[in-house]
Amino acid sequence: MINSNHGITDRGLFNLSENLKGLKSLESMNLSFGKCKGISNDGLKALCEAFESLISGLKSVNLNFQRCENITDESLRNLGESLKFLNSLQSLKLNFECCNKITDEGLNYISEGLKFLNSLQSINLNFSIINRKITDKSVITLGEVLKKLSSLHSIKLGFQHSGYSQRCIKTLKEGLKGLDNLKNIDISP
């Protein structure tokens, strides 16, 4: 587990990524970079590239980029593409609260990557308070992908103050109730 000290930069992520590539039996990754203003698309891209070497055993990923002001849709494109390498992943938690450069496009990249996570049992995504740049269209797209992940037991989604409609959230909740294994659903409007 790495907790942020607000001073971590892309250089720190480059170094971390190189060290992760040497790990062969890592099962859980918990990294918190909240409020790190020195992290950008380049640093997150390096971290995502390290995921390819962790394919065999990584079961849990928790990434916190809350209030990282330089994270954009490009960052989420890299993350979405790297998710396909984590086919044994059972738990995913991503926090992009207050990352104001993220839009529908970024959420759609994450949705695309989720399609490959057939073993996923728990998902927690937070895209709250990003200046109304997440709309009904990308939230509904996410819901369509999640409905196809039959192993899901728990879904927690945060979209407060992000631009979607209340009708969208209601539709999303109704659609997800069809998952047979689902025991917990929490969508914060």
C-alpha positions in Angstrom: 0.0 0.0 0.0 1.3 3.4 -0.9 -0.4 6.5 0.5 0.1 9.9 -1.1 2.2 12.6 0.4 1.0 15.1 -2.2 4.5 15.4 -3.6 4.5 12.3 -5.8 5.2 13.2 -9.5 5.3 11.3 -12.8 8.9 10.4 -12.0 7.8 8.6 -8.9 5.2 6.7 -11.0 7.9 5.8 -13.6 10.1 4.4 -10.8 7.2 2.5 -9.2 6.2 1.0 -12.5 9.6 -0.3 -13.2 9.7 -2.0 -9.8 6.2 -3.5 -10.3 7.4 -5.1 -13.5 9.7 -7.4 -11.5 6.9 -8.7 -9.2 5.5 -12.1 -10.2 3.2 -12.9 -7.4 1.5 -9.6 -6.5 -2.2 -10.2 -5.6 -3.3 -6.8 -4.3 -2.4 -3.3 -5.3 -3.5 -0.3 -3.2 -2.1 3.0 -4.4 -3.3 6.4 -3.2 -2.1 9.5 -5.1 -4.8 11.9 -3.9 -4.0 15.6 -4.4 -0.7 14.9 -6.2 -0.5 17.8 -8.7 2.6 16.4 -10.3 0.9 13.3 -11.7 -0.2 13.5 -15.3 -1.2 11.3 -18.2 2.4 10.2 -18.6 2.8 8.9 -15.1 -0.5 7.0 -15.2 0.4 5.5 -18.6 3.7 4.1 -17.1 1.7 2.6 -14.2 -0.8 1.0 -16.7 2.1 -0.5 -18.7 3.2 -2.3 -15.6 -0.1 -4.1 -15.4 0.9 -6.3 -18.4 3.5 -8.0 -16.2 1.1 -8.5 -13.4 -1.4 -10.5 -15.5 -1.1 -13.8 -13.7 -2.1 -13.1 -10.1 -3.4 -9.6 -9.5 -6.9 -10.0 -7.9 -7.5 -6.6 -6.3 -6.7 -3.1 -7.5 -7.4 0.1 -5.6 -6.2 3.3 -7.3 -7.0 6.7 -5.8 -6.3 9.8 -8.0 -8.8 12.0 -6.1 -8.1 15.7 -6.8 -5.2 15.0 -9.3 -5.8 17.9 -11.5 -3.7 16.7 -14.5 -5.6 13.4 -15.0 -7.6 13.5 -18.3 -9.5 11.3 -20.6 -6.1 10.2 -22.1 -5.2 8.8 -18.7 -8.4 6.8 -18.6 -7.8 5.6 -22.1 -4.5 4.1 -21.0 -6.1 2.6 -17.9 -9.1 1.2 -19.8 -6.7 -0.5 -22.3 -4.6 -2.0 -19.5 -7.6 -3.5 -17.7 -7.8 -6.2 -20.4 -4.6 -7.7 -19.1 -6.0 -8.1 -15.6 -8.4 -11.0 -16.5 -8.1 -12.6 -13.0 -9.1 -9.3 -11.3 -11.9 -9.8 -8.7 -12.0 -6.4 -7.1 -11.6 -3.0 -8.7 -11.8 0.4 -7.0 -11.0 3.6 -8.9 -11.4 7.1 -7.4 -11.3 10.1 -9.8 -13.3 12.4 -7.6 -12.7 16.1 -8.5 -10.6 15.2 -11.5 -12.1 18.0 -13.6 -10.5 17.2 -16.9 -12.4 13.8 -17.2 -15.5 13.7 -19.5 -17.8 11.1 -21.0 -15.0 10.0 -23.2 -12.9 8.9 -20.2 -15.7 7.0 -18.6 -16.3 5.2 -21.9 -12.7 4.1 -22.0 -13.1 2.6 -18.5 -16.3 0.9 -19.6 -14.5 -0.6 -22.7 -11.8 -2.1 -20.4 -14.3 -3.6 -18.0 -15.6 -5.8 -20.7 -12.6 -8.1 -20.2 -13.0 -8.6 -16.5 -15.1 -11.7 -16.4 -13.9 -12.7 -12.9 -14.8 -9.3 -11.4 -16.9 -9.6 -8.2 -16.7 -6.1 -6.8 -16.5 -2.7 -8.4 -16.3 0.7 -6.9 -16.0 3.7 -9.3 -16.0 7.3 -8.1 -16.4 10.1 -10.7 -18.0 12.6 -8.4 -17.7 16.4 -8.6 -16.1 16.7 -12.0 -18.0 19.8 -13.1 -20.9 18.1 -14.8 -18.8 16.5 -17.6 -20.3 13.0 -17.1 -23.6 12.7 -18.8 -26.4 10.1 -19.1 -24.9 8.6 -22.3 -21.7 7.4 -20.7 -23.4 6.3 -17.4 -25.8 4.2 -19.4 -22.9 2.7 -21.5 -21.2 1.7 -18.2 -24.5 0.1 -17.0 -24.7 -2.0 -20.2 -21.2 -3.3 -19.7 -21.7 -4.0 -16.0 -24.9 -6.0 -16.8 -22.8 -8.5 -18.7 -20.4 -9.1 -15.9 -22.3 -12.0 -14.3 -19.7 -12.6 -11.4 -20.5 -9.2 -9.9 -21.6 -9.3 -6.2 -21.1 -5.7 -5.3 -21.4 -2.4 -7.3 -20.7 1.0 -5.9 -20.8 4.0 -8.2 -20.4 7.6 -7.3 -21.4 10.3 -9.8 -22.5 13.2 -7.5 -22.5 16.6 -9.3 -21.2 15.1 -12.5 -23.9 16.0 -15.0 -26.2 12.9 -15.4 -29.9 13.0 -14.8 -31.8 11.4 -11.9 -33.8 9.4 -14.5 -30.5 7.9 -15.8 -29.6 6.7 -12.3 -33.0 5.1 -11.8 -32.7 3.3 -15.2 -29.2 2.2 -14.3 -30.3 0.7 -10.9 -33.2 -1.1 -12.5 -31.0 -2.6 -15.2 -28.4 -3.9 -12.8 -30.9 -5.7 -10.6 -31.0 -8.4 -13.2 -27.5 -9.7 -12.2 -28.1 -13.0 -10.5 -25.1 -12.8 -8.1 -25.6 -9.2 -7.1 -25.9 -8.7 -3.4 -25.1 -5.0 -2.9 -25.7 -2.0 -5.2 -25.0 1.5 -4.2 -25.3 4.3 -6.7 -24.9 7.7 -5.2 -26.7 10.3 -7.2 
